[in-house]
Each structure stands twice: as C-alpha cells, then as structure tokens.
Amino acid sequence: REQEPGMPPLSGVRIRYCHGLESGPRGFKVATLEAAGADMASVEQHAAPWQRNGLLRCLPSAVPWWHAWAWLGTGMVESLERCVRVQVQDMARARPGAPQA
C-alpha cells in the first residue's frame, strides 16, 4: 500500500491499534499507518457482538427488564475489560523477558 497523500512520515513511531467492532487488526487504518512507516502492533480482539469478547457474549443472564440499562452497562464493561486483557497479553508477549500476563 502506498502512503496516503498528506500523511506525515511515521518511521520510527510505534503504534498499538485497538480495532473496533466492525474492523480488524489488518484493516485500512493499520495498512495506512504502516504505509506511512509506523511500526504497528494490532491483535484480533474477537470483539464483534457474537464473538467471545463481544457484547452479546458478555451480557449477564437472568436480569429483570427494569434493570436493562445496568444489564447493558455491565456487558459493555465486561467486553471492554476482556479486550484490554487481550491487548495486555499481546504486549507482554512482545517484550522479550517480560512476565506473561
């Protein structure tokens, strides 16, 4: 991929990219930043709603309907925490001699 016009050179810059729900670790943004010379780190978080760290898999069960906002909030926090753990584990593997998380 060629560097995008107007993109400053990023050689020597290290970036950890945490993708969102509908993208992945090798998407357009990662490819664009790599083309500009950035040293990219990006790992699959399995964060789509149906995947293991996605919202649907993180929602608690058996919650009364009147607690719907708390129920949704609990699932969102759990999903985010799981994705953060994926990133922390990947960073630990990337550092030679680092203790494994």
Order of alpha helices (4+ residues) and beta strands (2+ residues): beta-alpha-beta-alpha-alpha
